[in-house]
Amino acid sequence: MLKGIRAELNGDILQALCNMGHGDYLVISDMNFPSDSIARQTRLGTLLTMENIPAPQAIDAILSVLPLDTPIQPSVGRMEVIGKPGEIPPIQQEVQAIVDRAEGKPAPMYPVERMAFYDIAKKAYCVIATGELRFYGCFLLTKGVIPAEEAVR
């Protein structure tokens, strides 16, 4: 255990988050997403897991250390519901509240059609599979930057 680091964040995940660069994508996936096969095509090339927790808890933990690229653009994508692109299921509403809280202001997620989501995911830095059982619990996070004056030394 480390001080100030949430227990959900294991060493492999912390290493990946640290190694990501500005603009890199991180995929948070539910149990139905083809996590392993997609992860093999990412920059990291291997699947990371937070398999015993739901996606909102995983994202909350990740956002405790990962800056989002929100000043420039929407930085969290959500997989669209097939045939209902405007629908926002409860899982996505929960994550939206977590993102807004982490950013300290509304930071709307952007929708991504399912097959387009898979294509973007293959180009991501890595995939973190969660234990999320609900449908449409898949998200893309874009890493931002930490200004020098905010960096801990």
FENNOR-V537640 format. One record per backbone hydrogen bond with DSSP energy under -1.0 kcal/mol. NH is the residue of the N-H (numbers start at 0). CO is the residue of the C=O. If there is no record, write none. Layout:
<<NH | CO> <NH | CO>>
This chain:
<<4 | 1> <8 | 5> <9 | 7> <13 | 9> <14 | 10> <15 | 11> <16 | 12> <17 | 13> <18 | 14> <19 | 15> <22 | 142> <23 | 20> <25 | 140> <26 | 125> <27 | 138> <28 | 127> <30 | 131> <34 | 32> <37 | 33> <38 | 34> <39 | 35> <40 | 37> <41 | 38> <42 | 123> <43 | 124> <47 | 126> <49 | 128> <52 | 49> <57 | 53> <58 | 54> <59 | 55> <60 | 56> <61 | 57> <62 | 58> <63 | 60> <64 | 61> <65 | 61> <68 | 141> <72 | 68> <76 | 139> <77 | 109> <78 | 137> <79 | 111> <83 | 80> <86 | 83> <92 | 88> <93 | 89> <94 | 90> <95 | 91> <96 | 92> <97 | 93> <98 | 94> <99 | 95> <100 | 96> <101 | 97> <102 | 98> <103 | 99> <104 | 99> <109 | 75> <111 | 77> <116 | 112> <117 | 113> <118 | 114> <119 | 115> <120 | 116> <121 | 117> <122 | 119> <123 | 120> <124 | 24> <127 | 26> <128 | 47> <129 | 28> <130 | 52> <138 | 27> <139 | 76> <140 | 25> <141 | 74> <142 | 23> <143 | 66> <149 | 146> <150 | 146>>
